[in-house]
Amino acid sequence: MNEALNLQAKTFASSFIENLGGDNFLIRPLSMLAQVSSINKVLIEDFNGDGNKDLLVSGNLHPAEIETPRNDSGTGLLLTGDGNGNFTPVSIKESGFFTPDDVKDVKTIKVGDKRILLVANNSDYLQAIEHIPSSQD
């Protein structure tokens, strides 16, 4: 047992981890709104066109062991970045991003001049959410 690998978690918070170089990292937990459920997918791009990377997160976990309740409090969340590693949550009403199901993947596609977010929900329907083009388009 003295040679067994023993790893310990100091936090379970969903976080932004910045590589400061070498073996140095700065860990910043995301907003409390990002902590309500598991995060299965993060899209990183400039969603609001301000030149800074934003985070679009979604998740949940419906199938669970019989003694564990469903992990289903997440509704998806847009977090706008300020370019310095800080992220501010945006309301669902403002962002239009609402993914309350068991999300397993999110991809962005272009349809004509529109950008569409395709949201894959486990054992359920595929969502298509139109969003405003970013400054990268």
C-alpha positions as CSV (number, residue, x, y, z in Angstrom):
1,M,0.0,0.0,0.0
2,N,2.9,2.4,0.5
3,E,3.6,2.4,-3.2
4,A,-0.1,2.7,-4.2
5,L,-1.2,5.8,-6.2
6,N,-3.2,8.0,-3.8
7,L,-4.9,11.0,-5.4
8,Q,-7.0,13.5,-3.5
9,A,-9.5,16.1,-4.8
10,K,-9.4,19.5,-3.0
11,T,-12.5,20.8,-4.8
12,F,-15.3,19.5,-7.0
13,A,-16.1,23.0,-8.3
14,S,-16.3,23.5,-12.1
15,S,-13.3,25.9,-12.7
16,F,-11.3,27.9,-15.1
17,I,-7.7,26.8,-14.9
18,E,-5.1,29.2,-16.3
19,N,-1.7,27.8,-17.2
20,L,0.8,30.4,-15.9
21,G,3.8,28.5,-17.4
22,G,5.7,25.4,-16.3
23,D,3.9,23.6,-13.5
24,N,2.1,26.7,-12.3
25,F,-1.6,26.9,-12.6
26,L,-4.2,29.3,-11.3
27,I,-7.6,27.7,-10.5
28,R,-10.7,30.0,-10.4
29,P,-14.1,28.4,-9.7
30,L,-16.8,29.5,-12.1
31,S,-19.9,31.4,-10.9
32,M,-22.2,29.7,-8.5
33,L,-24.7,29.3,-11.3
34,A,-22.3,27.0,-13.0
35,Q,-22.0,24.8,-9.9
36,V,-25.7,23.6,-9.8
37,S,-25.1,20.5,-11.9
38,S,-22.4,18.6,-13.7
39,I,-21.0,20.1,-16.8
40,N,-20.6,17.7,-19.8
41,K,-19.8,20.2,-22.5
42,V,-18.0,23.6,-22.8
43,L,-17.9,25.6,-26.0
44,I,-15.2,28.3,-25.9
45,E,-15.6,31.2,-28.3
46,D,-16.5,34.8,-28.5
47,F,-20.3,34.6,-28.3
48,N,-21.0,38.3,-27.7
49,G,-18.5,39.8,-30.2
50,D,-16.4,41.8,-27.7
51,G,-13.1,40.1,-28.7
52,N,-12.9,38.0,-25.5
53,K,-13.5,34.2,-25.2
54,D,-16.7,33.2,-23.5
55,L,-17.9,29.9,-22.1
56,L,-21.1,28.1,-23.0
57,V,-21.7,25.3,-20.6
58,S,-24.3,22.5,-20.4
59,G,-24.7,19.2,-18.8
60,N,-26.7,17.2,-16.2
61,L,-26.7,13.5,-15.6
62,H,-30.0,11.7,-15.6
63,P,-29.0,8.0,-15.3
64,A,-27.7,7.4,-11.9
65,E,-27.3,4.6,-9.3
66,I,-30.5,3.8,-7.5
67,E,-29.1,5.3,-4.3
68,T,-28.1,8.5,-6.1
69,P,-30.6,11.1,-7.2
70,R,-30.6,12.6,-10.7
71,N,-28.1,15.4,-11.4
72,D,-30.6,17.6,-13.3
73,S,-30.5,21.2,-12.0
74,G,-28.6,22.7,-14.9
75,T,-30.3,24.7,-17.6
76,G,-27.2,25.6,-19.7
77,L,-25.3,28.8,-19.1
78,L,-23.4,31.5,-21.1
79,L,-20.5,33.0,-19.2
80,T,-19.0,36.0,-20.8
81,G,-15.3,36.5,-20.5
82,D,-13.4,39.7,-19.8
83,G,-10.1,38.5,-21.3
84,N,-8.5,38.3,-17.8
85,G,-9.9,34.9,-16.8
86,N,-13.1,36.2,-15.2
87,F,-16.5,35.0,-16.4
88,T,-19.9,36.6,-15.8
89,P,-23.1,34.6,-16.1
90,V,-25.7,35.8,-18.5
91,S,-29.4,35.1,-17.9
92,I,-31.3,32.6,-20.0
93,K,-33.6,35.4,-21.1
94,E,-30.7,37.4,-22.4
95,S,-28.7,34.6,-23.9
96,G,-31.5,32.5,-25.3
97,F,-29.5,29.4,-24.4
98,F,-31.7,26.9,-22.5
99,T,-30.6,23.2,-22.3
100,P,-32.3,21.6,-19.3
101,D,-32.0,18.0,-20.4
102,D,-29.2,15.4,-20.2
103,V,-26.8,17.2,-22.6
104,K,-23.9,15.1,-23.9
105,D,-22.6,17.3,-26.7
106,V,-23.0,20.7,-28.4
107,K,-21.6,21.6,-31.8
108,T,-21.8,24.8,-33.9
109,I,-22.8,24.6,-37.5
110,K,-23.4,27.3,-40.2
111,V,-26.7,27.4,-42.2
112,G,-26.4,30.1,-44.7
113,D,-25.3,33.2,-42.8
114,K,-26.7,31.9,-39.5
115,R,-24.9,30.0,-36.8
116,I,-26.8,27.1,-35.1
117,L,-26.0,25.3,-31.9
118,L,-26.9,21.7,-32.1
119,V,-27.4,20.2,-28.7
120,A,-27.4,16.4,-28.3
121,N,-29.6,15.3,-25.4
122,N,-29.1,11.7,-24.2
123,S,-32.0,9.4,-25.2
124,D,-34.0,12.5,-26.2
125,Y,-34.4,15.1,-28.9
126,L,-31.8,17.2,-30.8
127,Q,-32.1,20.9,-30.0
128,A,-31.2,23.6,-32.6
129,I,-30.6,27.0,-31.2
130,E,-29.8,30.0,-33.4
131,H,-27.2,32.5,-32.1
132,I,-25.8,35.8,-33.2
133,P,-22.6,35.5,-35.2
134,S,-19.5,36.2,-33.2
135,S,-16.7,38.6,-34.2
136,Q,-14.8,35.6,-35.6
137,D,-17.3,35.2,-38.5
